[in-house]
Amino acid sequence: HQLACLNWTQKGFRTKDSLLWEIKPRGGKTVTAIEITRRMSFKKTLVYTARPDVNHEWKDAFDMIFASGKGGAEWVYGSRSGEGVSSFDEIINESKSGKNIIWFASTQFLRRTDITSTADERQNILDTDWDFIIIDEAHEATLTDLGQMVEEKAKKSRTKILKLSGTPFNLLDQYSKDEVFTFDYNEEQRLKEEWDEK
């Protein structure tokens, strides 16, 4: 299903700016999304989620894709929590030197509105001209006013957005059928039955 998902997504982004993956938990969303970033050669990718504890999973997926010799020296991963490069200014400098960058952030951090020492960093993240935005667990905290504000500020005129969720029931009415890739338990069972029949 991952290869089908990759091919579907590459084709979809030719004409669409926003796509949704409805993929069951442990269905390979993270590593497949990193592979899309590589395949489509996005220069600047922002990954954010309401579950910041999954940062290490994203870094592991990054390492899995790029440690396999697929242009890994040209890619840099970063986040405030120490997975990869920990300074946003530093990763932007990597981008200016020609590297492709992936920056991980939490929805909670990006939607904060207080004026603290991190306010400039938050603003710089939202002001960056992102080629690609991945919103993980998109059914959580993206439909609130603050959640929508984050998406609207981060998205630029040519940004592609990919939303990931195992349970996107509150998002489905925002997408047409051809904008949603589904690999749920029913689909998994159907493929298993087809395999058993071979």
Residue pairs with C-beta under 8 A, 6 or more apart in sequence:
1 23
1 27
1 28
1 183
1 187
1 188
1 191
2 28
2 31
2 32
2 35
5 21
5 23
5 32
5 181
5 183
6 32
6 35
6 36
6 39
8 181
9 19
9 21
9 36
9 162
9 181
10 36
10 39
10 40
12 19
12 178
12 179
12 181
13 19
13 40
13 160
16 179
17 159
17 160
17 161
18 160
18 161
18 162
18 163
18 175
18 179
19 160
19 161
19 162
19 163
19 175
19 179
19 180
19 181
20 138
20 162
20 163
20 164
20 165
20 168
20 171
20 172
20 174
20 175
20 179
20 180
20 181
21 29
21 32
21 33
21 162
21 163
21 164
21 165
21 180
21 181
21 183
22 165
22 166
22 168
22 172
22 180
22 181
22 182
22 183
22 184
23 29
23 32
23 164
23 165
23 166
23 181
23 182
23 183
23 184
24 166
24 183
24 184
24 185
24 188
25 166
27 166
27 183
27 188
29 136
29 164
29 166
30 54
30 57
30 58
30 61
30 136
31 61
31 64
31 65
33 47
33 61
33 134
33 136
33 162
33 164
34 58
34 61
34 62
34 64
34 65
34 102
35 65
36 162
37 45
37 100
37 102
37 132
37 134
38 65
38 66
38 70
38 71
38 75
40 132
40 160
41 100
42 100
42 131
42 132
42 160
43 95
43 100
43 101
43 131
44 95
44 100
44 101
44 103
44 128
44 129
44 130
44 131
44 132
45 100
45 101
45 102
45 103
45 130
45 131
45 132
45 133
45 134
46 102
46 103
46 105
46 125
46 128
46 130
46 132
46 133
46 134
46 154
47 58
47 102
47 103
47 104
47 105
47 133
47 134
47 136
48 104
48 105
48 106
48 107
48 110
48 133
48 134
48 135
48 136
48 150
48 154
49 106
49 107
49 135
49 136
49 137
49 140
50 106
50 107
50 108
50 137
50 140
50 141
50 142
51 106
51 136
51 137
51 140
52 81
52 106
52 108
52 109
54 136
54 137
55 79
55 81
55 83
55 104
56 83
58 77
58 83
58 102
58 104
58 136
59 77
59 79
59 83
59 84
59 104
62 75
62 77
62 84
62 102
65 72
66 72
66 75
74 98
74 99
74 100
75 99
75 100
75 101
75 102
76 84
76 85
76 91
76 94
76 95
76 99
76 100
76 101
76 102
77 83
77 84
77 85
77 101
77 102
77 103
77 104
78 84
78 85
78 86
78 87
78 88
78 90
78 91
78 101
78 102
78 103
78 104
79 85
79 86
79 103
79 104
79 105
80 86
80 88
80 105
80 109
80 121
81 104
83 104
84 104
85 91
85 94
88 103
88 121
88 124
88 125
89 124
91 101
91 103
92 101
92 124
92 128
94 101
95 101
103 125
105 125
107 140
107 141
107 142
107 147
107 150
108 141
109 118
109 122
110 122
110 125
110 126
110 150
110 154
111 141
111 146
111 147
111 149
111 150
112 118
112 122
113 146
125 154
126 150
126 153
126 154
127 153
128 154
129 156
129 159
130 154
130 155
130 156
130 159
131 158
131 159
131 160
132 159
132 160
132 161
132 162
133 151
133 154
133 155
133 159
133 160
133 161
133 162
134 161
134 162
134 163
134 164
135 142
135 151
135 161
135 162
135 163
135 164
136 164
137 164
137 165
138 163
138 164
138 165
138 168
138 171
139 165
139 167
139 168
139 169
139 170
139 171
141 147
142 148
142 151
142 163
142 171
143 170
143 171
151 161
155 161
163 171
165 171
166 184
168 180
172 180
